[in-house]
Amino acid sequence: MNAATPAEILAEMRTMALAARAASRQLLASATDARNQALLAAADILHERREALSEANALDMQRARENDLDSALLDRLELTPARIDDMLDGLRQVAALPDPVGAIRDMRTRPSGIRVGKMRVPLGVVGIIYESRPNVTADAASLCLKSGNAAILRGGSEALHSNTVIAAAMADGLAVAGLDGAAVQLIQTRDRAAVGALLGLEGLVDVVIPRGGRSLIERISKEARVPVIKHLDGVCHVYIDDGADPDMAVAIAVNAKTHRYGTCNTMETLLIHQKEAAQLLPSLAKAYLDAGVELRGCARTVAIVPGASLATQEDWGMEYLGPILSVCVVDDIDSAMAHIARYGSGHTEAIVTSDYLRSQRFLREVDSASVMVNASTRFADGFEYGLGAEIGISTDKLHARGPVGLEGLTSEKYVVLGEGQIRS
């Protein structure tokens, strides 16, 4: 069979987008109960098909190993029984969330007598482009559906079998609720030209959200002719302050790095106050080395931890997505915040401190999408924030920032209520 031509791929993408646009209009008019019914039905259908999903995932894992995918990508790709359970729970949690669509706020009466407010409305058609993690198919589709948006999904080719099973369950759930199955569509072709075609569909696709590595997101940001919600890197920091509780500091710093390596909210650089370094670094280093984490540190770190190698300039801005950690001893909180401002990616930063005023300075002055006090960076997640799920994490400063849940998939329009007023 001959490969599809660029013109044929563009035509296919336009057809999908037109169907999604029609489905989005139906969703806009649909009742909350109907969208919730679709989500709950999809969860039940996916539960019934979990054996088929596991088999599909096994095929994806086999192909990924044959293609020599690294361990971080394999971890993202794998659907364990627990991760399937989490996916099903996520669908049900999103169904239980309050519906933001149609909510009106800030209604006020003007001198003319008109009443002016803002109504929350769906964005319309959302394109989601992602790699490896098949659970994103369920997360993205559920959030789009609940917020009244149609979704066009383009998962990585390495997860195609898994994504196909999940997307089919979502479409079947829509049918149970009497809604248009075109509200959730999965791009089946592995041809990369499909992404380019999707990115150029001005007027048909309202926003694109990429989830994946830097090269993917850079390409999408460069080529897109539609708005993009994105983050490039997750260079996250934990700063252990002078006087921090030592047990808390060790627990948070170890969890932030070793809980999972291949996620964007994993700590990549540990900053520690010079007064705490001699006491805490040896026990931290032992915990990291026991977990198989390679340490790359500044000169002061290497002097305290002989097992650490000297970090290069590139290490401070590196998103490792693996068992490597940069460690820097800093003079004070100002030095820590300056380091974050220079090398951070604006994703997630945490301070471990017992000083209230310094914690408030950190919250106010660190310019990242999530800033934490005495908690692991691994909490920067839609589920943990009570969003039910997330469609992605944004380090942009306009429209949506941080984990993007239901409200991030909506915008607001002004609504005006009058009683016959005319402007004089």
Rosetta blueprint (number, residue, H / E / L):
1 M L
2 N L
3 A L
4 A L
5 T L
6 P H
7 A H
8 E H
9 I H
10 L H
11 A H
12 E H
13 M H
14 R H
15 T H
16 M H
17 A H
18 L H
19 A H
20 A H
21 R H
22 A H
23 A H
24 S H
25 R H
26 Q H
27 L H
28 L H
29 A H
30 S L
31 A L
32 T H
33 D H
34 A H
35 R H
36 N H
37 Q H
38 A H
39 L H
40 L H
41 A H
42 A H
43 A H
44 D H
45 I H
46 L H
47 H H
48 E H
49 R L
50 R H
51 E H
52 A H
53 L H
54 S H
55 E H
56 A H
57 N H
58 A H
59 L H
60 D H
61 M H
62 Q H
63 R H
64 A H
65 R H
66 E H
67 N L
68 D L
69 L L
70 D L
71 S H
72 A H
73 L H
74 L H
75 D H
76 R H
77 L H
78 E L
79 L L
80 T L
81 P H
82 A H
83 R H
84 I H
85 D H
86 D H
87 M H
88 L H
89 D H
90 G H
91 L H
92 R H
93 Q H
94 V H
95 A H
96 A H
97 L L
98 P L
99 D L
100 P L
101 V L
102 G L
103 A L
104 I E
105 R E
106 D E
107 M E
108 R E
109 T E
110 R L
111 P L
112 S L
113 G L
114 I L
115 R E
116 V E
117 G E
118 K E
119 M E
120 R E
121 V E
122 P E
123 L L
124 G L
125 V E
126 V E
127 G E
128 I E
129 I E
130 Y E
131 E L
132 S L
133 R L
134 P L
135 N H
136 V H
137 T H
138 A H
139 D H
140 A H
141 A H
142 S H
143 L H
144 C H
145 L H
146 K H
147 S L
148 G L
149 N L
150 A E
151 A E
152 I E
153 L E
154 R E
155 G L
156 G L
157 S H
158 E H
159 A H
160 L H
161 H H
162 S H
163 N H
164 T H
165 V H
166 I H
167 A H
168 A H
169 A H
170 M H
171 A H
172 D H
173 G H
174 L H
175 A H
176 V H
177 A L
178 G L
179 L L
180 D L
181 G H
182 A H
183 A H
184 V E
185 Q E
186 L E
187 I L
188 Q L
189 T L
190 R L
191 D L
192 R L
193 A H
194 A H
195 V H
196 G H
197 A H
198 L H
199 L H
200 G L
201 L L
202 E L
203 G L
204 L L
205 V L
206 D L
207 V E
208 V E
209 I E
210 P E
211 R E
212 G L
213 G L
214 R H
215 S H
216 L H
217 I H
218 E H
219 R H
220 I H
221 S H
222 K H
223 E H
224 A L
225 R L
226 V L
227 P L
228 V E
229 I L
230 K L
231 H L
232 L L
233 D L
234 G L
235 V L
236 C E
237 H E
238 V E
239 Y E
240 I E
241 D L
242 D L
243 G L
244 A L
245 D L
246 P H
247 D H
248 M H
249 A H
250 V H
251 A H
252 I H
253 A H
254 V H
255 N H
256 A H
257 K H
258 T H
259 H L
260 R L
261 Y L
262 G L
263 T L
264 C L
265 N L
266 T L
267 M E
268 E E
269 T E
270 L E
271 L E
272 I E
273 H E
274 Q H
275 K H
276 E H
277 A H
278 A H
279 Q H
280 L H
281 L H
282 P H
283 S H
284 L H
285 A H
286 K H
287 A H
288 Y H
289 L H
290 D H
291 A L
292 G L
293 V L
294 E E
295 L E
296 R E
297 G E
298 C L
299 A H
300 R H
301 T H
302 V H
303 A H
304 I H
305 V L
306 P L
307 G L
308 A L
309 S E
310 L E
311 A L
312 T L
313 Q H
314 E H
315 D H
316 W H
317 G H
318 M L
319 E L
320 Y L
321 L L
322 G L
323 P L
324 I E
325 L E
326 S E
327 V E
328 C E
329 V E
330 V E
331 D L
332 D L
333 I H
334 D H
335 S H
336 A H
337 M H
338 A H
339 H H
340 I H
341 A H
342 R H
343 Y H
344 G L
345 S L
346 G L
347 H L
348 T E
349 E E
350 A E
351 I E
352 V E
353 T L
354 S L
355 D L
356 Y H
357 L H
358 R H
359 S H
360 Q H
361 R H
362 F H
363 L H
364 R H
365 E H
366 V L
367 D L
368 S L
369 A L
370 S E
371 V E
372 M E
373 V E
374 N L
375 A L
376 S L
377 T H
378 R H
379 F H
380 A L
381 D L
382 G L
383 F L
384 E L
385 Y L
386 G L
387 L L
388 G L
389 A L
390 E L
391 I L
392 G L
393 I E
394 S E
395 T L
396 D L
397 K L
398 L L
399 H L
400 A L
401 R L
402 G E
403 P E
404 V L
405 G L
406 L L
407 E H
408 G H
409 L H
410 T E
411 S E
412 E E
413 K E
414 Y E
415 V E
416 V E
417 L E
418 G L
419 E L
420 G L
421 Q L
422 I L
423 R L
424 S L
